[in-house]
Amino acid sequence: MSLDALRLRVRDEIARTAHPRAPWLTPRTGPDGQPAHDVIVVGAGQSGLSIAFGLMRAQVTNILVLDRAPKGFEGPWLTYARMRTLRSPKDFTGPDLGLPALTYQSWHEARYGQAAWEALDLIPREDWATYLAFVRDATGAPVENGVTVTGIAPAGDLLAVTDSSGTVRYARKVVLATGQEGAGRWALPDALRDLPAGRVARTDDAIDFAHLAGKRVAVIGAGASAFDNAATALEAGAAAVTVLCRRAEAQVVQPYRWLTFAGFLRHLGDLDDAWRWRFMSAVMGLREGFPQATWDRCARHPAFRFLPGAPIRAARMDGGAVVLDTPRGAVTADLAIAATGIAVDYAARPELLAFAHNIATWGDRYAPPPEERDERLAAYPYLGDDYAFTEREPGLTPWIGNIHLFGIASTVSHGPSGSSINAMTTAVPRLVSGLTRGLFTADLDRHWTDFQAYDVPQAVLR
């Protein structure tokens, strides 16, 4: 089957499974006199596209997806993702939302053949990006690229979504599918903040790895992305690459493999605060493990060194080089790359500034027992069962109940929902159900009136 034929099959399957087809939302008008959207999704990566597809399947078609990146470069896959393949098993489904023709397997077989699928180990990240472009096209997700959202504010019973050009769009609900840094920023250890530009980078930066040939590189952190960046530097000809791990040993157990079963993925968000916190603080305390191939990609190079038990105590410049002080001794490098994850920092996100001060956090809502305390996790947002922000001070910004966060910062409230492929088939329908519930209940009076007025006969008595 060709890709063109597969595209037609996807659309046929969508049409065959479209029940209930009835439109049920009444258009709203914005303060500018123009039609408002029912939902604006910010972010057109794998999550944003899946959310749009799920909404359209629920006959919520008056939607718009915005992304700051050029078309085809949404998400990390062709920018700062430096793994060769996805780490998820190839048969994990996600953006298809249960539609067989829309699975990655169907796309791969249409492009390369069934034998190629059977021989495939893990999915190349470039192929995943191309597959997501197919999902966008086949489902008809309405995406506008090159749009950077800079603010969300109330506008009567709507939300005003402002972009960097000053354009304002109005919507009843907004979903932030803004990836890893959706509730903050990429973290940079305090010890590295005073290093000069060009001597320190984060893993999300556009690093010129070709320029690192013959240079010394230090990577701070020992998660999968740390080893991806170390391997990329080694493959570019770096003279020495040291991965510094603050823990006594690397995390090789991947907790996300254990929790990938329907009960956990569907119902973690239904548990009480104590159980949600207990599970997710333990999972996130372990950090994300890395597979054998990720380690081997580095270890095959003689220039690679792994240094556990080496947190950064201080960093300085000495003779034009970066010197990192650790309990294992000093490490000298020409470039330090911070692979230290995400810091929750609402004020760092322009689109959150209007209500950053009133976002309820887990620290506001739950006091864990002493042995489970974690200040890092306490800063995560305490989300409603529909992924909506909740207020720290009730009544101050009630409109944030119509802003829904689907990303890495959703994790403490809902498990690995907006942060990984393995949860998409359960998490996206949960989010979509929350969105449609909110849209329906907000219009109950109108629905009741419409029901009372309904008088279409089903039969004619003769």
NORLIN-V791504 format. One record per residue. N is the residue number from 1. RES is the residue in one letter. PSI is psi in whole degrees, -180 to 180 (NA if undefined). OMEGA is omega in radians with two decimals (999 if undefined). NEAR is the number of other ideal C-beta (glycine too) atoms within 8 Angstrom. Layout:
n res psi omega near
N RES PSI OMEGA NEAR
N RES PSI OMEGA NEAR
This chain:
n res psi omega near
1 M 133 3.10 6
2 S 166 3.08 6
3 L -35 3.09 9
4 D -42 3.12 6
5 A -38 3.12 9
6 L -39 3.10 14
7 R -43 3.11 11
8 L -37 3.12 8
9 R -40 3.09 11
10 V -49 -3.09 13
11 R -32 3.08 9
12 D -43 3.12 9
13 E -38 3.08 12
14 I -45 -3.13 11
15 A -38 -3.09 7
16 R -21 -3.07 6
17 T 30 -3.00 7
18 A -3 -3.14 7
19 H 139 -0.12 4
20 P 138 -3.03 4
21 R -13 -2.98 5
22 A 130 3.00 5
23 P 146 -3.04 5
24 W 6 -3.14 6
25 L 139 3.11 10
26 T 128 -3.13 5
27 P 142 3.05 7
28 R 156 3.10 11
29 T 134 3.13 7
30 G 170 3.12 12
31 P -20 3.12 8
32 D 3 -3.14 6
33 G -1 -3.14 5
34 Q 156 3.12 7
35 P 136 3.07 8
36 A 157 3.08 12
37 H 153 3.00 12
38 D -43 3.12 12
39 V 134 2.91 15
40 I 126 3.07 15
41 V 124 3.12 16
42 V 113 -3.08 15
43 G 121 -3.11 16
44 A 31 3.00 14
45 G -160 -3.06 13
46 Q -37 3.14 11
47 S -47 -3.12 14
48 G -42 3.11 17
49 L -40 -3.13 17
50 S -39 3.11 14
51 I -44 3.11 15
52 A -43 3.12 15
53 F -45 3.13 13
54 G -40 3.11 13
55 L -44 -3.14 15
56 M -34 3.09 13
57 R -26 3.11 10
58 A 16 3.14 8
59 Q 27 2.94 11
60 V 86 -2.98 14
61 T -14 3.14 7
62 N 69 -3.05 9
63 I 167 3.09 14
64 L 137 3.09 11
65 V 128 -3.11 16
66 L 141 3.08 16
67 D 139 -3.10 15
68 R -21 -3.05 8
69 A 158 2.99 11
70 P 158 3.14 6
71 K 132 -3.14 7
72 G -12 -3.11 7
73 F 20 3.07 8
74 E 147 3.14 12
75 G -173 -3.02 12
76 P -8 -2.81 10
77 W -35 -3.11 10
78 L 13 3.13 9
79 T -92 -3.02 9
80 Y -2 3.03 8
81 A 124 -3.04 10
82 R 15 2.99 9
83 M 157 3.08 11
84 R -37 -3.10 6
85 T 162 2.94 10
86 L 154 3.11 10
87 R -13 3.09 9
88 S 145 3.03 10
89 P 149 -3.00 5
90 K -24 -3.08 11
91 D 4 3.03 5
92 F 131 3.08 9
93 T 165 -3.09 9
94 G -89 -3.06 11
95 P -17 -3.14 11
96 D -23 -3.10 13
97 L 38 3.05 13
98 G 3 3.13 6
99 L 113 -3.01 11
100 P -44 -3.08 8
101 A -18 -3.07 11
102 L 2 3.13 14
103 T 159 3.06 10
104 Y -39 -3.14 12
105 Q -45 3.14 9
106 S -42 3.12 12
107 W -45 -3.09 13
108 H -43 3.14 14
109 E -36 3.11 12
110 A -33 -3.11 10
111 R -41 -2.99 6
112 Y -17 -3.11 6
113 G 158 -3.09 6
114 Q -36 -3.14 6
115 A -37 3.12 6
116 A -38 3.09 10
117 W -44 -3.12 12
118 E -31 -3.14 6
119 A -13 -3.06 5
120 L 137 3.04 9
121 D -73 3.11 4
122 L 157 -3.03 11
123 I 122 3.04 12
124 P 138 -3.06 9
125 R -32 3.10 13
126 E -37 3.09 8
127 D -37 3.10 9
128 W -41 3.10 12
129 A -41 3.12 12
130 T -38 3.07 8
131 Y -44 3.13 11
132 L -35 3.06 15
133 A -36 3.07 9
134 F -42 3.11 11
135 V -45 3.13 15
136 R -46 -3.10 11
137 D -46 -3.05 8
138 A -34 -3.12 11
139 T -16 -3.13 13
140 G 28 3.12 6
141 A 128 -3.10 12
142 P 97 -3.04 8
143 V 137 2.94 13
144 E 122 3.12 9
145 N 166 3.11 11
146 G 26 -3.13 8
147 V 116 3.12 11
148 T 114 3.13 7
149 V 129 -3.08 13
150 T -6 3.14 8
151 G 147 3.02 11
152 I 129 -3.08 13
153 A 160 3.12 8
154 P 147 3.06 8
155 A 81 -3.01 9
156 G -127 3.10 5
157 D 13 3.09 4
158 L 175 3.01 13
159 L 137 3.08 16
160 A 121 -3.12 13
161 V 113 -3.06 15
162 T 140 3.08 11
163 D 178 -3.02 12
164 S -17 3.10 6
165 S -5 -3.09 4
166 G -4 3.10 6
167 T 137 3.12 7
168 V 130 3.04 8
169 R 147 -3.09 12
170 Y 146 -3.13 15
171 A 157 3.05 14
172 R -37 3.13 13
173 K 152 3.09 14
174 V 134 3.02 14
175 V 127 3.08 17
176 L 99 3.07 13
177 A 62 -2.92 15
178 T 23 2.92 9
179 G -154 -3.02 12
180 Q -45 -3.01 10
181 E 22 -3.02 12
182 G -20 3.11 15
183 A 24 -3.14 15
184 G -126 -3.03 12
185 R 163 3.02 9
186 W 135 -3.04 12
187 A 143 3.00 10
188 L 119 -3.12 10
189 P 141 -3.11 10
190 D -35 -3.09 5
191 A -21 -3.08 9
192 L -5 -2.98 13
193 R -27 -3.08 7
194 D 3 3.09 4
195 L 146 -3.11 10
196 P 154 3.08 6
197 A 141 -3.11 4
198 G -10 3.11 5
199 R -6 3.12 10
200 V 144 3.13 13
201 A 161 2.98 9
202 R 163 -3.07 11
203 T -18 3.10 14
204 D -6 -3.14 8
205 D 158 3.06 7
206 A 84 -3.07 5
207 I 133 3.09 9
208 D 88 -3.06 6
209 F -30 3.11 9
210 A -31 -3.14 6
211 H -13 -3.10 6
212 L 2 3.08 15
213 A 128 -3.14 8
214 G 3 -3.11 6
215 K 166 3.08 11
216 R 135 -3.08 13
217 V 136 3.01 16
218 A 128 3.11 14
219 V 123 -3.10 16
220 I 118 -3.06 14
221 G 155 -3.09 13
222 A 29 3.01 14
223 G -178 -3.09 12
224 A -42 -3.11 12
225 S -30 3.07 11
226 A -47 -3.14 15
227 F -32 3.06 16
228 D -45 -3.13 13
229 N -38 3.08 14
230 A -45 -3.14 14
231 A -41 3.14 13
232 T -39 3.09 11
233 A -42 3.13 14
234 L -42 -3.13 13
235 E -21 3.08 8
236 A -2 3.08 10
237 G 21 3.10 8
238 A 143 -3.09 14
239 A -32 3.14 7
240 A 135 3.10 9
241 V 122 3.13 16
242 T 126 3.04 13
243 V 121 -3.10 15
244 L 122 -3.12 16
245 C 126 -3.12 13
246 R -24 3.13 8
247 R 165 -3.11 9
248 A -23 3.10 4
249 E 160 -3.11 6
250 A 154 3.07 9
251 Q 107 -3.12 12
252 V -15 3.07 6
253 V 130 -3.12 6
254 Q 101 -3.08 10
255 P -24 -3.14 11
256 Y -22 3.06 12
257 R -38 -3.13 6
258 W -43 -2.99 6
259 L 3 -3.14 13
260 T 71 2.98 10
261 F 155 -2.93 6
262 A -40 -3.11 6
263 G -50 -3.11 6
264 F -49 -3.05 11
265 L -37 -3.10 16
266 R -31 -2.88 8
267 H 1 3.04 8
268 L -42 -3.12 13
269 G -12 3.11 11
270 D -12 -3.07 5
271 L 166 3.08 8
272 D 171 -3.05 5
273 D -39 -3.08 7
274 A -44 -3.13 8
275 W -40 3.11 8
276 R -46 -3.14 14
277 W -44 -3.09 14
278 R -47 -3.14 10
279 F -53 -2.98 13
280 M -29 3.05 13
281 S -35 3.09 13
282 A -45 -3.14 9
283 V -48 -3.08 11
284 M -22 3.04 11
285 G -29 3.08 7
286 L -21 -3.03 10
287 R 179 -3.08 7
288 E 127 3.12 10
289 G 172 3.12 12
290 F 149 -3.10 13
291 P 171 -3.11 9
292 Q -42 -3.08 5
293 A -32 3.13 9
294 T -43 3.08 14
295 W -46 -3.09 10
296 D -32 -3.14 8
297 R -31 3.08 10
298 C -46 -2.96 15
299 A -21 3.14 7
300 R -11 -3.11 6
301 H 127 3.09 10
302 P -22 -3.10 3
303 A 0 -3.09 9
304 F 139 3.04 12
305 R 134 3.07 8
306 F 129 -3.04 10
307 L 91 3.09 12
308 P 166 -3.13 10
309 G 35 -3.02 10
310 A 63 3.03 12
311 P 151 -3.13 8
312 I 118 3.10 14
313 R -37 -3.12 7
314 A 158 3.09 7
315 A 143 -3.13 12
316 R 164 3.01 7
317 M 139 3.13 10
318 D 111 3.12 7
319 G 34 3.12 4
320 G 2 -3.13 4
321 A 156 3.04 10
322 V 131 3.07 15
323 V 122 3.14 11
324 L 121 -3.14 16
325 D 127 -3.14 9
326 T 165 3.05 13
327 P -17 3.12 7
328 R 9 -3.11 6
329 G 175 -3.11 5
330 A 143 3.07 7
331 V 126 -3.11 12
332 T 135 -3.08 9
333 A 160 3.01 14
334 D -25 3.10 9
335 L 136 3.03 14
336 A 128 3.12 16
337 I 120 3.13 16
338 A 115 3.06 15
339 A 61 -2.95 14
340 T 21 2.96 9
341 G -151 -2.99 8
342 I 142 2.99 12
343 A 128 3.06 9
344 V 119 -3.08 11
345 D 89 -3.02 9
346 Y -36 -3.11 11
347 A -14 3.12 7
348 A -7 -3.11 7
349 R 111 -3.11 14
350 P -37 -3.10 7
351 E -15 3.13 11
352 L -6 -2.98 12
353 L -36 -3.07 10
354 A -18 -3.12 8
355 F 12 -3.09 13
356 A -36 -3.09 10
357 H -17 -3.04 5
358 N 18 3.05 11
359 I 120 3.10 14
360 A 136 3.12 11
361 T 170 3.06 12
362 W -32 3.08 14
363 G -28 3.09 8
364 D -28 -2.95 7
365 R -22 -3.01 8
366 Y 133 3.07 9
367 A 102 -3.12 2
368 P 164 3.03 11
369 P 156 -3.04 5
370 P -39 -3.08 5
371 E -11 -3.13 4
372 E 6 -3.10 9
373 R 142 -3.14 8
374 D 104 -3.07 10
375 E -31 3.12 7
376 R -47 3.14 6
377 L -28 -3.14 12
378 A -22 -3.14 10
379 A -12 -3.12 9
380 Y 149 -3.10 13
381 P 141 3.06 15
382 Y 102 -3.00 12
383 L 153 3.03 13
384 G 175 -3.10 9
385 D -10 3.07 7
386 D 19 3.13 11
387 Y 13 -3.11 17
388 A 148 2.97 14
389 F 148 3.02 14
390 T 159 -3.03 12
391 E 139 2.98 14
392 R -46 3.07 10
393 E 104 -3.06 6
394 P 136 3.10 5
395 G -12 -3.10 5
396 L -42 3.13 8
397 T 64 -3.04 9
398 P -23 -3.10 8
399 W -16 -3.13 9
400 I -9 3.02 13
401 G -10 3.07 11
402 N 11 3.07 11
403 I 121 -2.99 15
404 H 132 -3.07 16
405 L 123 -3.13 16
406 F 92 -3.09 14
407 G -163 -3.09 16
408 I -32 -3.11 12
409 A -6 3.05 13
410 S -8 -2.89 15
411 T -44 -3.07 14
412 V -37 -3.14 14
413 S -35 -2.96 12
414 H 9 -3.09 13
415 G -166 -3.03 14
416 P 58 -2.99 11
417 S -66 -3.08 16
418 G 16 -3.04 15
419 S -1 -3.09 10
420 S 153 -3.12 8
421 I -36 -3.00 9
422 N -21 -3.08 11
423 A -5 -2.98 14
424 M -40 -3.05 15
425 T -20 3.06 11
426 T -36 -3.05 11
427 A -42 -3.11 14
428 V -46 3.06 13
429 P -35 3.10 10
430 R -45 3.10 13
431 L -48 -3.12 16
432 V -40 3.09 14
433 S -40 3.09 9
434 G -39 3.12 14
435 L -47 -3.12 15
436 T -34 3.07 11
437 R -45 3.14 9
438 G -42 3.12 13
439 L -38 -3.13 13
440 F -50 -3.06 10
441 T -29 3.10 7
442 A -20 -3.09 7
443 D 22 -3.03 10
444 L -43 -3.12 8
445 D -43 -3.14 6
446 R -40 3.10 8
447 H -40 3.13 10
448 W -42 3.12 8
449 T -43 3.12 8
450 D -40 3.13 8
451 F -44 -3.12 7
452 Q -30 -3.12 6
453 A -7 -3.05 6
454 Y 122 -3.10 6
455 D 35 -3.14 4
456 V 114 -3.11 4
457 P 144 3.12 5
458 Q -22 -3.12 3
459 A 156 3.06 4
460 V 120 -3.13 4
461 L 123 -3.09 3
462 R NA 999 2
